[in-house]
Amino acid sequence: MKIHLVKCGNNLAVRLPMEWIWTAGLKEEDELDAQMTPVGEMRLISTQIFDKEDFLRPCDGSEPCAPRYR
């Protein structure tokens, strides 16, 4: 999948597809570790701890399901 860089103030930002955000269990303002490998690959690594119980909790409709894990 190709993604694009966008202008964000004086910086460039990477726009990630929401499906990736949901799959990784991320939300706005979460932190990622960014790494550049010796061969020029860029890696983004989530620093968030995956909450398996929250992920597996059924959505009974009484409150919104956690959008982090759609």
Contacts in CASP RR format, 6 or more apart in sequence:
PFRMAT RR
TARGET T0000
AUTHOR 0000-0000-0000
METHOD contacts of the structure
MODEL  1
MKIHLVKCGNNLAVRLPMEWIWTAGLKEEDELDAQMTPVGEMRLISTQIF
DKEDFLRPCDGSEPCAPRYR
1 17 0 8 1.000
3 14 0 8 1.000
3 15 0 8 1.000
3 16 0 8 1.000
3 17 0 8 1.000
4 15 0 8 1.000
5 12 0 8 1.000
5 13 0 8 1.000
5 14 0 8 1.000
5 15 0 8 1.000
6 12 0 8 1.000
6 13 0 8 1.000
6 15 0 8 1.000
7 13 0 8 1.000
14 44 0 8 1.000
21 27 0 8 1.000
22 67 0 8 1.000
22 68 0 8 1.000
22 69 0 8 1.000
22 70 0 8 1.000
24 46 0 8 1.000
24 48 0 8 1.000
25 46 0 8 1.000
25 48 0 8 1.000
25 50 0 8 1.000
25 68 0 8 1.000
25 69 0 8 1.000
26 32 0 8 1.000
26 46 0 8 1.000
26 48 0 8 1.000
26 68 0 8 1.000
27 67 0 8 1.000
27 68 0 8 1.000
30 46 0 8 1.000
30 47 0 8 1.000
30 48 0 8 1.000
31 47 0 8 1.000
31 48 0 8 1.000
32 44 0 8 1.000
32 45 0 8 1.000
32 46 0 8 1.000
32 47 0 8 1.000
33 44 0 8 1.000
33 45 0 8 1.000
33 46 0 8 1.000
33 47 0 8 1.000
34 42 0 8 1.000
34 43 0 8 1.000
34 44 0 8 1.000
34 45 0 8 1.000
35 42 0 8 1.000
35 43 0 8 1.000
35 45 0 8 1.000
36 42 0 8 1.000
36 43 0 8 1.000
37 43 0 8 1.000
54 66 0 8 1.000
54 69 0 8 1.000
55 66 0 8 1.000
55 69 0 8 1.000
57 66 0 8 1.000
59 65 0 8 1.000
END
